[in-house]
Amino acid sequence: MVSLSTGASRSLATVATQTPWKIARRAFTLAAVKIFLFYVIFYGCLAGIFIGTIQALLLTLSNYKPTYQDRVAPPGLSHTPRSVKSEIAYKKSNEESYSKYTDAMTAFLKMYDLDIQTDGQNYEDCGVTPQTYKDRGGLEDSELGQRKACRFDRKLLGVCSGLDDPHYGFNEGKPCLIVKLNRIVNFKPRAPTNNQSLPEALQAKSQPNLIPIYCKNKREEDESKIGEIKYYGMGEGFPLQYYPYYGRLLHAQYLQPLVAIQFTNLTLDQELRIECKVYGANIDYSEKDRYQGRFDVKFTISS
């Protein structure tokens, strides 16, 4: 009995020596550790679910073929040189005022030099007249490896090729634009099926394997100030044998067909707005995107 009383007395003495703040600190520390462990486990589980979902989604995607392409808009129509606010303004007697435009065209056309397209494993001749689509297998046929690209000789661009005239007509007030349809993987533009949908000037020149392009004044008051517009390229449009595009992994050397447009008689010292459109059965236009199947540009050429 004496021994038990002594032990009990010591325990009571130990408890009595602990101040209330020490007990509260221990309780707070224990609660904080529990909360920390809870959130570590909770957010760890969330991260695991997120990573697992992403991995499962990636397993459904192809490296070569876009999975969701049913709502892809028709390709945009773009031109070189690009212009700030769609305006090309310069003084034809001052080379410095238009050199930024001609330099951009020269840099862009470098990739169309024939000496770059000599490799027979990456390039092939696809004819000199518009033909139907070039079938190089499906996008999922990865065992076929890299697909060949059709050669495009910049000589087809005539006086706008830059081979004979490094000024591309800018020095004479007859500027050229180089136009291309933007790339969309596996997209096949279809030639117009109804000539009545074409401008009158194109109806007589319609071809079954060609996407034609046509430019005209955007404002009625500019009709008499534009003058003749000349088109250069294979068939003066975009031939179908250059489509479809197989993507960067399978079609690394792909070259888009080009059309050169020369404005030969623009009225000087006037602000002129011109709109260019391509025409195809599956190419339409959007008020929200002024480059979808078309573009407009403003010329101001000073003497």
C-alpha positions as CSV (number, residue, x, y, z in Angstrom):
1,M,0.0,0.0,0.0
2,V,2.8,2.4,0.8
3,S,4.4,1.7,-2.6
4,L,1.2,2.4,-4.5
5,S,0.6,5.6,-2.7
6,T,4.1,6.8,-3.5
7,G,3.6,6.1,-7.3
8,A,0.3,7.8,-7.4
9,S,1.7,10.8,-5.7
10,R,4.6,11.1,-8.2
11,S,2.1,10.9,-11.2
12,L,0.0,13.6,-9.7
13,A,3.0,15.7,-9.0
14,T,4.2,15.4,-12.7
15,V,0.8,16.4,-14.1
16,A,0.6,19.3,-11.7
17,T,4.0,20.7,-13.0
18,Q,2.7,20.9,-16.6
19,T,1.3,24.3,-17.3
20,P,-1.9,24.7,-19.4
21,W,-0.1,26.3,-22.4
22,K,2.1,23.3,-22.9
23,I,-0.9,21.0,-23.0
24,A,-2.6,23.3,-25.5
25,R,0.5,23.5,-27.7
26,R,0.7,19.7,-27.9
27,A,-2.9,19.5,-28.9
28,F,-2.5,22.2,-31.5
29,T,0.6,20.5,-33.0
30,L,-1.1,17.2,-33.2
31,A,-4.2,18.7,-34.9
32,A,-1.9,20.6,-37.4
33,V,-0.1,17.3,-38.3
34,K,-3.4,15.5,-38.8
35,I,-4.7,18.3,-41.1
36,F,-1.4,18.5,-43.0
37,L,-1.5,14.7,-43.6
38,F,-5.1,14.8,-44.7
39,Y,-4.5,17.5,-47.3
40,V,-1.3,15.8,-48.6
41,I,-3.3,12.6,-49.1
42,F,-6.3,14.4,-50.5
43,Y,-4.4,16.5,-53.1
44,G,-2.2,13.5,-53.9
45,C,-5.3,11.6,-54.9
46,L,-6.6,14.5,-56.9
47,A,-3.3,14.8,-58.8
48,G,-3.3,11.0,-59.4
49,I,-6.8,11.2,-60.9
50,F,-5.9,14.2,-63.1
51,I,-2.7,12.6,-64.4
52,G,-4.5,9.3,-65.0
53,T,-7.3,11.1,-66.9
54,I,-4.7,13.0,-69.1
55,Q,-2.9,9.7,-69.8
56,A,-6.1,8.0,-70.8
57,L,-7.0,10.9,-73.1
58,L,-3.5,10.8,-74.7
59,L,-4.0,7.1,-75.5
60,T,-6.9,8.0,-77.7
61,L,-5.0,10.7,-79.7
62,S,-2.9,9.9,-82.8
63,N,0.5,11.5,-83.5
64,Y,-0.5,11.8,-87.1
65,K,-4.2,12.3,-87.5
66,P,-6.3,15.0,-85.8
67,T,-9.0,13.3,-83.7
68,Y,-11.5,16.1,-83.7
69,Q,-11.6,17.8,-87.1
70,D,-15.3,18.0,-87.9
71,R,-15.5,21.7,-87.0
72,V,-12.2,22.8,-88.6
73,A,-12.8,26.0,-90.6
74,P,-11.8,26.2,-94.3
75,P,-8.2,27.3,-94.8
76,G,-7.2,30.9,-94.5
77,L,-5.8,32.8,-97.5
78,S,-2.6,34.6,-96.7
79,H,-0.2,36.7,-98.7
80,T,3.5,37.8,-98.7
81,P,4.5,40.4,-98.0
82,R,2.4,40.7,-94.8
83,S,1.2,44.2,-94.1
84,V,0.5,46.1,-91.0
85,K,-3.3,46.6,-90.7
86,S,-3.6,45.1,-94.3
87,E,-1.9,48.2,-95.7
88,I,1.0,48.4,-98.2
89,A,2.2,51.9,-98.6
90,Y,5.4,53.1,-100.2
91,K,7.0,55.6,-102.6
92,K,8.0,53.9,-105.8
93,S,11.0,56.2,-106.4
94,N,12.4,55.4,-102.9
95,E,13.7,51.9,-102.7
96,E,14.1,52.2,-98.9
97,S,10.3,52.7,-98.5
98,Y,9.5,49.3,-100.1
99,S,12.6,47.2,-99.4
100,K,10.9,45.6,-96.3
101,Y,8.3,44.2,-98.6
102,T,10.7,42.9,-101.3
103,D,13.1,41.5,-98.6
104,A,10.2,39.5,-97.1
105,M,9.2,38.1,-100.5
106,T,12.8,37.1,-101.3
107,A,13.2,35.3,-97.9
108,F,9.9,33.5,-98.3
109,L,10.6,32.3,-101.9
110,K,14.1,30.9,-100.9
111,M,12.4,27.6,-99.9
112,Y,11.1,27.3,-103.4
113,D,14.5,27.4,-105.1
114,L,14.8,24.2,-107.2
115,D,18.3,23.4,-105.9
116,I,16.7,22.8,-102.5
117,Q,14.2,20.4,-104.1
118,T,16.7,18.0,-105.7
119,D,16.5,15.2,-103.1
120,G,14.5,12.4,-104.8
121,Q,13.6,10.8,-101.5
122,N,11.8,13.9,-100.3
123,Y,10.5,15.5,-103.5
124,E,8.8,14.3,-106.7
125,D,7.6,15.9,-109.9
126,C,3.8,16.2,-109.9
127,G,3.2,17.5,-113.4
128,V,3.1,21.0,-114.9
129,T,-0.7,21.2,-115.2
130,P,-3.4,20.9,-112.6
131,Q,-4.2,17.3,-111.7
132,T,-6.3,15.4,-109.1
133,Y,-5.1,14.7,-105.6
134,K,-1.9,12.8,-105.0
135,D,-2.6,9.7,-102.9
136,R,0.3,8.9,-100.5
137,G,-1.6,6.6,-98.2
138,G,-3.5,7.2,-95.0
139,L,-2.4,9.3,-92.1
140,E,-2.3,6.2,-89.9
141,D,-0.1,4.3,-92.3
142,S,3.0,5.3,-90.3
143,E,5.0,2.4,-91.8
144,L,5.1,4.3,-95.1
145,G,7.4,6.8,-93.4
146,Q,8.0,10.3,-94.7
147,R,5.7,11.3,-97.6
148,K,7.2,13.0,-100.6
149,A,6.4,16.6,-101.4
150,C,5.5,17.9,-104.9
151,R,8.1,20.2,-106.3
152,F,7.1,23.7,-107.0
153,D,9.3,25.7,-109.4
154,R,9.2,29.4,-108.6
155,K,9.6,30.1,-112.3
156,L,5.9,29.4,-112.5
157,L,5.4,32.8,-110.8
158,G,6.6,34.6,-113.9
159,V,7.7,38.2,-113.4
160,C,6.8,37.9,-109.7
161,S,9.3,35.1,-109.1
162,G,12.1,37.4,-108.1
163,L,14.5,35.6,-110.5
164,D,14.6,38.4,-113.0
165,D,13.2,41.3,-111.0
166,P,14.4,41.5,-107.4
167,H,12.0,44.5,-106.9
168,Y,8.9,42.4,-107.7
169,G,7.5,45.3,-109.7
170,F,7.4,47.7,-106.6
171,N,9.8,50.1,-108.3
172,E,7.5,50.5,-111.2
173,G,4.3,50.9,-109.2
174,K,3.3,47.4,-110.3
175,P,3.6,45.4,-107.1
176,C,3.3,41.6,-106.8
177,L,1.8,39.6,-104.0
178,I,2.6,35.9,-103.3
179,V,-0.5,34.1,-102.1
180,K,-1.0,30.7,-100.5
181,L,-3.7,28.6,-98.8
182,N,-2.8,27.9,-95.2
183,R,-2.1,24.3,-94.3
184,I,-4.7,22.0,-92.7
185,V,-3.8,18.4,-92.1
186,N,-5.7,16.0,-94.4
187,F,-7.8,18.8,-95.9
188,K,-8.7,18.3,-99.6
189,P,-10.0,21.5,-101.2
190,R,-12.6,20.7,-103.8
191,A,-12.8,22.6,-107.1
192,P,-16.0,24.6,-107.8
193,T,-18.9,22.4,-109.1
194,N,-21.0,25.2,-110.4
195,N,-19.5,27.8,-112.8
196,Q,-22.4,30.2,-111.9
197,S,-20.9,30.6,-108.4
198,L,-17.7,32.0,-110.0
199,P,-17.1,35.6,-111.0
200,E,-17.8,36.2,-114.7
201,A,-14.1,36.6,-115.5
202,L,-13.4,33.0,-114.1
203,Q,-16.2,31.1,-115.7
204,A,-14.5,30.6,-119.0
205,K,-11.3,29.6,-117.4
206,S,-12.7,27.1,-114.9
207,Q,-10.7,23.8,-114.5
208,P,-11.7,20.6,-112.8
209,N,-8.5,20.2,-110.7
210,L,-7.9,23.8,-109.7
211,I,-8.9,26.2,-106.9
212,P,-9.2,29.5,-108.7
213,I,-8.5,32.9,-107.2
214,Y,-9.8,36.3,-108.2
215,C,-9.2,39.8,-107.0
216,K,-11.2,43.0,-107.5
217,N,-11.9,46.4,-106.0
218,K,-13.5,46.2,-102.6
219,R,-15.1,49.7,-103.0
220,E,-17.2,50.6,-106.0
221,E,-15.5,54.0,-106.4
222,D,-12.1,52.2,-106.9
223,E,-13.3,50.1,-109.9
224,S,-11.7,52.4,-112.5
225,K,-8.5,52.9,-110.5
226,I,-7.4,49.3,-110.2
227,G,-6.5,48.4,-113.8
228,E,-5.4,45.0,-115.0
229,I,-4.6,42.3,-112.6
230,K,-2.4,39.4,-113.7
231,Y,-2.1,36.0,-112.1
232,Y,0.9,33.6,-112.3
233,G,1.2,30.0,-111.1
234,M,0.2,26.6,-112.2
235,G,-3.1,27.1,-113.9
236,E,-3.3,30.6,-112.2
237,G,-4.7,28.9,-109.1
238,F,-4.0,26.1,-106.6
239,P,-3.7,22.7,-108.2
240,L,-5.2,19.7,-106.3
241,Q,-2.2,17.4,-106.7
242,Y,-0.5,19.3,-103.9
243,Y,-3.2,18.1,-101.4
244,P,-3.7,16.7,-98.9
245,Y,-1.1,17.8,-96.4
246,Y,0.0,15.0,-94.1
247,G,1.3,17.1,-91.2
248,R,4.8,18.0,-90.0
249,L,5.8,14.5,-88.9
250,L,5.0,12.8,-92.1
251,H,5.3,15.7,-94.6
252,A,8.2,17.7,-93.3
253,Q,9.3,19.0,-96.8
254,Y,5.8,19.9,-97.9
255,L,5.6,23.0,-100.2
256,Q,2.3,24.7,-100.7
257,P,1.4,25.7,-104.2
258,L,1.7,29.5,-104.8
259,V,-0.1,32.1,-106.9
260,A,1.5,35.4,-107.7
261,I,-0.8,38.4,-108.3
262,Q,0.5,41.5,-110.0
263,F,-1.4,44.8,-110.0
264,T,-0.1,46.4,-113.2
265,N,-1.9,49.7,-113.3
266,L,-2.8,51.0,-109.9
267,T,-3.7,54.7,-109.7
268,L,-0.9,56.5,-107.9
269,D,-1.4,58.7,-104.8
270,Q,-4.8,57.1,-104.1
271,E,-5.9,54.8,-101.3
272,L,-7.1,51.6,-103.0
273,R,-8.8,48.6,-101.4
274,I,-8.6,45.3,-103.1
275,E,-10.2,42.0,-102.1
276,C,-9.0,38.6,-103.2
277,K,-11.0,35.3,-102.9
278,V,-10.5,31.7,-103.6
279,Y,-13.4,29.6,-104.9
280,G,-14.1,26.0,-104.0
281,A,-17.0,23.7,-103.2
282,N,-15.9,23.3,-99.6
283,I,-14.4,26.8,-99.1
284,D,-16.6,29.4,-97.6
285,Y,-16.2,32.8,-95.9
286,S,-16.8,34.2,-92.4
287,E,-17.5,37.7,-91.3
288,K,-15.6,36.9,-88.1
289,D,-12.4,35.9,-89.9
290,R,-11.5,38.2,-92.8
291,Y,-8.7,35.7,-93.9
292,Q,-10.9,32.7,-94.2
293,G,-10.8,31.9,-97.9
294,R,-10.1,35.6,-98.7
295,F,-8.2,38.7,-97.7
296,D,-8.3,42.4,-98.5
297,V,-5.4,44.7,-98.8
298,K,-5.0,48.5,-99.1
299,F,-2.5,50.0,-101.5
300,T,-1.2,53.5,-101.3
301,I,1.6,54.1,-103.8
302,S,3.2,57.5,-104.1
303,S,5.0,58.7,-107.1
